[in-house]
Amino acid sequence: MMNLFEASWVIARRDFIASVFSRTFILFLIAPMLLFGFVAFFSSVTDSQNRAALQPNVAVVADSATTEALAQSRARLVAGTSEQSFPVLHPVRPAENLAVQAQALLADQSGGYSAVLGGTLDHPVLTGPTNAEGYVATRLQLLVDDARRTAALQSANAAPAVVPIERVVTDQAAGNLQMIRRGVARAGQAIIFTATMLLATLLLSTLVEEKTNKVIEVLAAAVPLDAIFLGKLLAMLGISLVGLTLWAGMAGLGYTFFMHIFRDWVALPDVAPAVGWPIWVVLVMLYFTTNFLLLGALFLGIGAQASNIREIQTISMPVTMLQLLVFFLVISVAGPSFGPAALAAYIVPFSSPMAMIALGAESETLWPHLIALAWQALWVVIIIRFSSRLFRRTVFKSASSGSFFSFGRGKAKSGS
């Protein structure tokens, strides 16, 4: 009988070749690209529309001088903030009855006004529902105050000249450095989480077909169950790495293409992670591997208990929720917080890879990563061993031989 690693290699090679050299593997590669491509395209198309729809429109029913003063104040304040920081002002010619006109403007569906501002700069009147007291009223108050202040200074010939700020350029600032590295940390966490959720969940249904057609009994009679679990896990990891490599290459080509057309399309951060880009990229690959093996071993063990696809579909929702809960836990790590939640994220094996990649972006110390990788590898061994023993007891209805850590010793005796 082959030892554990030889048997695992045979199983992994068999599953890898059967999956990669199949026509369905092309669909496996194309489907996520189409999904994310459509999401990115429609997000970019609807982004400006959403911003415009969420920005309040205010009708300004006032004389031309007041309207012009408010428009100039808005232009000055928007230049220092953003277009979305203040409501859009629409000048409207005043009617004889301003109160009736304001009600008509608010009821006009084509105008879509959130409030109506009337009166003068010395006595402004805001007409609108109670929710206009928040964002709209506060921003309009800033515009009115700025317009009145500017008018008072100009009438007294005391308007100050614009004084440019002298710039002293430095290499970097601690606050800016921390902010950018925090963004890099969360990007690494998102990459590992998204790739793992997309790929590792497929392991839930790996053993269902082989249990149905009795192939698992033939394999179990020839190799240890530990080797079956480890081999299938490694095969799926290899398939995932092939897919990720192709997706990353295509994403890089797409980024280069769009950067050639649109010079400032997406700017990469100009600050390296604390450990440096080369080491951090290697850590991303290592922690994706350990995260995939940890969750993949768990999902393989859970899916091995199911007897058909319907049960797998029932299990999929709790498994997805489990991954989301883990991701919400590790979000607390990317930042200056080192409380109980962050400590738990470093220790819990299922959150440790994503927590440690955030540490690599914010701390240059390397020895914690060696300990973390060893800790995560230990839990991969434990989960595979536990899953195979549970499978042997619940599915094959046979007792396991050897101690808990005695890998590959003894064969499973299938029950009748």
C-alpha positions as CSV (number, residue, x, y, z in Angstrom):
1,M,0.0,0.0,0.0
2,M,1.3,3.5,-0.9
3,N,2.2,5.9,1.9
4,L,0.1,9.0,2.5
5,F,1.9,11.4,0.3
6,E,2.3,9.1,-2.6
7,A,-1.4,8.2,-2.5
8,S,-2.3,11.9,-2.1
9,W,-0.2,12.8,-5.1
10,V,-2.0,10.1,-7.2
11,I,-5.4,11.3,-6.2
12,A,-4.5,15.0,-6.7
13,R,-3.0,14.4,-10.1
14,R,-6.1,12.3,-11.2
15,D,-8.5,15.0,-10.1
16,F,-6.4,17.9,-11.4
17,I,-6.0,16.4,-14.9
18,A,-9.7,15.4,-15.1
19,S,-10.8,18.9,-14.2
20,V,-8.3,21.1,-16.0
21,F,-8.3,19.2,-19.3
22,S,-12.1,19.4,-19.6
23,R,-14.4,21.7,-21.6
24,T,-16.2,22.8,-18.4
25,F,-12.9,24.2,-17.1
26,I,-13.1,26.9,-19.7
27,L,-16.5,27.9,-18.4
28,F,-15.0,27.8,-14.9
29,L,-12.5,30.4,-16.1
30,I,-14.8,32.6,-18.1
31,A,-17.8,32.8,-15.7
32,P,-16.1,34.9,-12.9
33,M,-14.4,37.1,-15.5
34,L,-17.8,37.9,-17.1
35,L,-19.4,38.4,-13.7
36,F,-16.9,40.9,-12.4
37,G,-16.6,42.5,-15.8
38,F,-20.4,43.2,-16.0
39,V,-20.4,44.4,-12.4
40,A,-17.5,46.8,-13.0
41,F,-19.1,48.1,-16.3
42,F,-22.6,48.7,-14.9
43,S,-21.1,50.1,-11.7
44,S,-19.1,52.7,-13.7
45,V,-22.2,53.5,-15.9
46,T,-24.6,53.9,-13.0
47,D,-22.2,55.6,-10.6
48,S,-22.7,59.1,-12.0
49,Q,-26.5,58.5,-12.3
50,N,-26.7,57.4,-8.7
51,R,-24.7,60.4,-7.4
52,A,-27.0,62.7,-9.4
53,A,-30.1,61.0,-8.1
54,L,-28.9,61.2,-4.4
55,Q,-28.0,64.9,-4.6
56,P,-30.8,67.2,-3.5
57,N,-32.1,69.8,-5.9
58,V,-33.1,73.2,-4.4
59,A,-35.2,75.8,-6.2
60,V,-33.9,79.3,-5.4
61,V,-36.8,81.8,-5.7
62,A,-35.1,85.1,-5.2
63,D,-33.9,88.2,-7.0
64,S,-31.0,88.0,-9.4
65,A,-28.5,89.5,-7.0
66,T,-29.3,87.0,-4.3
67,T,-29.3,84.1,-6.8
68,E,-25.9,85.1,-8.2
69,A,-24.4,85.5,-4.8
70,L,-25.5,82.0,-3.7
71,A,-24.2,80.5,-7.0
72,Q,-20.8,82.1,-6.5
73,S,-20.6,80.9,-2.9
74,R,-21.5,77.4,-4.0
75,A,-18.8,77.5,-6.7
76,R,-16.2,78.6,-4.2
77,L,-17.1,76.0,-1.6
78,V,-17.4,73.2,-4.2
79,A,-14.0,74.0,-5.5
80,G,-12.5,73.2,-2.1
81,T,-14.6,70.1,-1.4
82,S,-16.6,68.2,-4.1
83,E,-19.7,68.7,-6.3
84,Q,-21.7,66.4,-4.1
85,S,-21.0,68.4,-0.9
86,F,-23.8,70.9,-1.6
87,P,-27.3,70.7,-3.1
88,V,-27.8,71.7,-6.7
89,L,-29.3,75.2,-6.9
90,H,-31.9,76.0,-9.6
91,P,-32.8,79.6,-10.0
92,V,-36.6,80.2,-10.5
93,R,-38.2,83.5,-11.3
94,P,-40.3,84.7,-8.4
95,A,-44.1,84.8,-8.7
96,E,-46.6,87.1,-7.0
97,N,-47.5,84.7,-4.3
98,L,-44.2,83.1,-3.1
99,A,-45.9,80.7,-0.7
100,V,-48.2,79.2,-3.3
101,Q,-45.2,79.1,-5.8
102,A,-43.1,77.1,-3.3
103,Q,-45.8,74.6,-2.7
104,A,-46.3,74.2,-6.5
105,L,-42.5,73.7,-7.0
106,L,-42.4,71.0,-4.3
107,A,-45.3,69.2,-5.8
108,D,-43.8,69.3,-9.3
109,Q,-42.7,65.7,-10.2
110,S,-40.6,66.9,-13.2
111,G,-38.6,69.3,-11.2
112,G,-37.8,66.9,-8.3
113,Y,-37.0,69.7,-5.8
114,S,-36.2,68.7,-2.2
115,A,-36.7,72.3,-0.9
116,V,-37.3,75.8,-2.0
117,L,-35.1,78.7,-0.8
118,G,-36.7,82.2,-0.9
119,G,-36.3,85.6,0.6
120,T,-33.0,87.5,0.7
121,L,-29.6,87.0,2.2
122,D,-30.6,89.0,5.3
123,H,-33.9,87.0,5.6
124,P,-33.7,83.6,3.9
125,V,-36.8,81.3,4.0
126,L,-36.5,77.6,3.5
127,T,-39.7,75.7,2.5
128,G,-39.7,71.9,2.5
129,P,-40.5,68.8,4.5
130,T,-39.0,68.0,7.9
131,N,-36.1,65.9,6.5
132,A,-34.8,69.1,4.8
133,E,-33.7,70.3,8.2
134,G,-30.7,68.0,8.1
135,Y,-28.3,67.9,5.1
136,V,-30.1,70.5,2.9
137,A,-30.7,73.1,5.6
138,T,-27.1,72.8,7.0
139,R,-25.5,73.2,3.6
140,L,-27.7,76.1,2.6
141,Q,-26.9,77.8,5.8
142,L,-23.2,77.6,4.9
143,L,-23.9,79.0,1.4
144,V,-25.9,81.9,2.9
145,D,-23.3,82.7,5.5
146,D,-20.5,82.7,2.9
147,A,-22.5,84.9,0.5
148,R,-23.3,87.4,3.3
149,R,-19.7,87.5,4.5
150,T,-18.4,88.0,1.0
151,A,-21.0,90.8,0.4
152,A,-20.1,92.6,3.6
153,L,-16.3,92.5,2.9
154,Q,-16.8,93.7,-0.6
155,S,-19.0,96.6,0.5
156,A,-16.4,97.7,3.0
157,N,-13.6,97.3,0.5
158,A,-12.0,94.8,2.9
159,A,-12.1,91.6,0.8
160,P,-8.8,89.8,1.4
161,A,-6.7,88.7,-1.5
162,V,-6.1,85.1,-2.1
163,V,-2.8,84.0,-0.4
164,P,-1.3,80.9,-1.9
165,I,0.0,78.3,0.6
166,E,3.7,77.7,0.4
167,R,4.4,74.0,0.0
168,V,7.3,72.1,1.6
169,V,7.3,68.6,0.1
170,T,8.4,65.7,2.3
171,D,8.9,62.0,1.5
172,Q,6.0,60.8,3.6
173,A,3.9,61.6,6.6
174,A,3.0,59.0,9.3
175,G,-0.7,59.7,9.1
176,N,-0.8,59.3,5.3
177,L,1.5,56.3,5.5
178,Q,-0.9,54.5,7.9
179,M,-3.9,55.4,5.9
180,I,-2.5,54.0,2.6
181,R,-1.1,50.9,4.3
182,R,-4.5,50.3,5.9
183,G,-6.0,50.4,2.5
184,V,-3.4,47.9,1.2
185,A,-4.2,45.6,4.2
186,R,-7.9,45.6,3.5
187,A,-7.3,45.1,-0.2
188,G,-5.2,42.0,0.6
189,Q,-7.9,40.7,2.9
190,A,-10.6,41.3,0.2
191,I,-8.5,39.4,-2.4
192,I,-8.0,36.4,-0.1
193,F,-11.6,36.4,1.0
194,T,-13.1,36.7,-2.5
195,A,-10.9,34.1,-4.1
196,T,-11.4,31.6,-1.2
197,M,-15.2,32.1,-1.2
198,L,-15.3,31.7,-5.0
199,L,-13.2,28.6,-5.1
200,A,-13.2,26.7,-1.8
201,T,-17.0,26.4,-1.6
202,L,-16.8,24.0,-4.6
203,L,-15.2,21.4,-2.3
204,L,-18.6,20.9,-0.7
205,S,-19.8,18.7,-3.6
206,T,-16.5,17.0,-4.4
207,L,-17.3,13.6,-2.7
208,V,-21.0,13.5,-3.5
209,E,-20.7,12.0,-7.0
210,E,-18.0,9.5,-5.9
211,K,-20.2,8.4,-3.0
212,T,-23.1,8.0,-5.3
213,N,-21.4,5.8,-7.9
214,K,-19.4,3.8,-5.2
215,V,-16.0,5.0,-6.5
216,I,-15.1,6.2,-3.0
217,E,-15.2,2.6,-1.7
218,V,-12.8,1.5,-4.4
219,L,-10.4,4.4,-3.5
220,A,-10.7,3.7,0.2
221,A,-9.8,0.1,-0.4
222,A,-6.6,1.1,-2.2
223,V,-5.4,4.2,-0.3
224,P,-5.9,5.7,3.1
225,L,-8.9,8.0,3.6
226,D,-6.5,10.7,4.7
227,A,-4.8,10.5,1.3
228,I,-8.2,10.8,-0.4
229,F,-9.1,14.0,1.5
230,L,-5.6,15.5,1.1
231,G,-5.3,14.6,-2.5
232,K,-8.7,16.1,-3.5
233,L,-7.8,19.2,-1.4
234,L,-4.5,19.6,-3.2
235,A,-6.1,19.0,-6.6
236,M,-8.6,21.8,-6.0
237,L,-5.9,24.1,-4.8
238,G,-3.9,23.4,-8.0
239,I,-7.0,24.1,-10.1
240,S,-7.6,27.3,-8.1
241,L,-4.0,28.5,-8.5
242,V,-4.2,27.9,-12.3
243,G,-7.4,29.9,-12.5
244,L,-6.1,32.7,-10.3
245,T,-2.9,32.9,-12.4
246,L,-4.9,33.3,-15.6
247,W,-7.3,35.8,-14.0
248,A,-4.4,37.9,-12.6
249,G,-2.7,37.9,-16.0
250,M,-5.8,39.0,-17.8
251,A,-6.5,41.6,-15.2
252,G,-3.0,42.9,-15.6
253,L,-3.4,43.1,-19.4
254,G,-6.7,44.9,-19.0
255,Y,-5.2,47.4,-16.5
256,T,-2.3,48.1,-18.9
257,F,-4.7,48.6,-21.8
258,F,-7.0,51.0,-20.0
259,M,-4.0,52.9,-18.4
260,H,-2.7,53.4,-22.0
261,I,-6.0,54.9,-23.0
262,F,-7.0,56.7,-19.8
263,R,-3.8,57.9,-18.2
264,D,-5.3,58.3,-14.7
265,W,-7.8,55.5,-14.8
266,V,-6.8,53.7,-11.6
267,A,-3.8,54.9,-9.6
268,L,-1.9,52.2,-7.6
269,P,-0.7,53.2,-4.1
270,D,2.7,54.9,-4.1
271,V,3.5,53.5,-0.6
272,A,4.7,50.0,-0.2
273,P,3.5,47.6,2.5
274,A,5.7,47.5,5.6
275,V,7.4,44.3,4.5
276,G,7.8,45.6,0.9
277,W,5.9,44.6,-2.2
278,P,7.8,41.4,-3.1
279,I,7.5,39.9,0.3
280,W,3.9,41.0,0.7
281,V,2.9,39.5,-2.6
282,V,4.5,36.2,-1.5
283,L,2.6,36.4,1.8
284,V,-0.6,37.0,-0.1
285,M,0.0,33.8,-2.1
286,L,1.0,31.8,1.1
287,Y,-2.0,33.0,3.1
288,F,-4.4,32.4,0.3
289,T,-3.0,28.8,0.2
290,T,-3.4,28.3,3.9
291,N,-6.8,30.0,4.0
292,F,-7.9,27.8,1.1
293,L,-6.6,24.6,2.7
294,L,-8.2,25.5,6.1
295,L,-11.7,26.3,4.7
296,G,-11.4,23.7,1.9
297,A,-10.6,20.9,4.4
298,L,-13.5,22.0,6.5
299,F,-15.9,22.2,3.6
300,L,-14.6,18.9,2.3
301,G,-15.4,17.3,5.6
302,I,-18.8,18.9,5.8
303,G,-19.7,18.0,2.2
304,A,-18.6,14.4,2.8
305,Q,-21.5,13.9,5.2
306,A,-24.0,14.9,2.5
307,S,-25.5,12.1,0.4
308,N,-26.9,14.1,-2.5
309,I,-26.8,17.5,-4.2
310,R,-29.9,18.7,-2.4
311,E,-28.2,18.4,0.9
312,I,-25.2,20.3,-0.5
313,Q,-27.5,23.1,-1.5
314,T,-28.9,23.2,2.0
315,I,-25.5,23.4,3.5
316,S,-24.2,26.1,1.1
317,M,-26.1,29.0,2.8
318,P,-24.7,28.4,6.4
319,V,-21.2,27.9,4.9
320,T,-21.4,31.3,3.1
321,M,-22.6,32.9,6.3
322,L,-19.6,31.4,8.1
323,Q,-17.2,32.9,5.6
324,L,-18.9,36.3,5.9
325,L,-18.7,36.2,9.7
326,V,-15.0,35.4,9.5
327,F,-14.5,38.3,7.1
328,F,-16.3,40.8,9.4
329,L,-14.0,39.6,12.2
330,V,-10.8,40.3,10.3
331,I,-11.9,43.7,9.2
332,S,-11.2,44.9,12.8
333,V,-7.5,44.0,12.4
334,A,-6.8,46.4,9.5
335,G,-6.1,49.5,11.7
336,P,-4.6,50.6,14.9
337,S,-7.0,48.5,17.1
338,F,-5.4,45.6,19.0
339,G,-8.3,44.7,21.2
340,P,-9.8,41.3,22.0
341,A,-11.4,41.0,18.5
342,A,-8.1,41.6,16.8
343,L,-6.4,39.0,19.1
344,A,-9.1,36.5,18.3
345,A,-8.7,37.1,14.6
346,Y,-4.9,36.3,14.8
347,I,-5.5,33.1,16.9
348,V,-8.6,31.6,15.3
349,P,-7.2,29.5,12.4
350,F,-10.0,30.4,9.9
351,S,-9.4,34.1,10.3
352,S,-5.7,34.0,10.9
353,P,-4.6,34.2,7.2
354,M,-6.5,37.3,6.5
355,A,-5.5,38.9,9.8
356,M,-1.9,38.2,9.2
357,I,-1.8,39.7,5.7
358,A,-3.1,42.9,7.3
359,L,-0.2,42.7,9.8
360,G,2.2,42.3,6.9
361,A,1.0,45.5,5.3
362,E,1.3,47.5,8.6
363,S,4.3,45.9,10.4
364,E,7.7,45.1,9.0
365,T,8.3,42.2,11.5
366,L,8.5,38.9,9.8
367,W,8.8,36.3,12.5
368,P,5.1,36.3,13.4
369,H,4.3,35.2,9.9
370,L,6.5,32.0,10.3
371,I,4.6,31.2,13.5
372,A,1.2,31.9,11.9
373,L,2.0,29.7,8.8
374,A,3.1,26.9,11.1
375,W,0.0,27.3,13.2
376,Q,-2.3,27.3,10.2
377,A,-0.6,24.2,8.7
378,L,-1.1,22.4,12.0
379,W,-4.8,23.1,11.8
380,V,-5.0,21.9,8.2
381,V,-3.6,18.6,9.4
382,I,-6.1,18.4,12.3
383,I,-9.1,19.2,10.2
384,I,-8.1,16.7,7.5
385,R,-7.5,14.0,10.1
386,F,-10.8,14.8,11.9
387,S,-12.8,14.9,8.6
388,S,-11.4,11.5,7.5
389,R,-12.1,9.8,10.8
390,L,-15.6,11.3,10.9
391,F,-16.2,10.1,7.3
392,R,-15.0,6.6,8.2
393,R,-17.3,6.4,11.2
394,T,-20.4,7.9,9.8
395,V,-20.3,6.9,6.2
396,F,-18.3,3.7,6.1
397,K,-19.6,2.7,9.6
398,S,-16.2,1.4,10.6
399,A,-13.8,2.2,13.5
400,S,-10.5,3.9,12.7
401,S,-7.2,2.3,13.6
402,G,-4.2,4.1,15.1
403,S,-4.0,7.3,17.0
404,F,-5.4,10.7,15.9
405,F,-2.2,11.8,14.3
406,S,-1.2,8.4,12.8
407,F,-1.7,9.4,9.2
408,G,-2.3,6.7,6.6
409,R,-2.2,3.8,9.0
410,G,-4.8,1.2,8.4
411,K,-7.6,0.9,5.8
412,A,-11.3,1.6,6.2
413,K,-13.5,-1.4,6.3
414,S,-16.7,-0.5,4.5
415,G,-19.9,-1.6,6.1
416,S,-22.5,-3.6,4.3
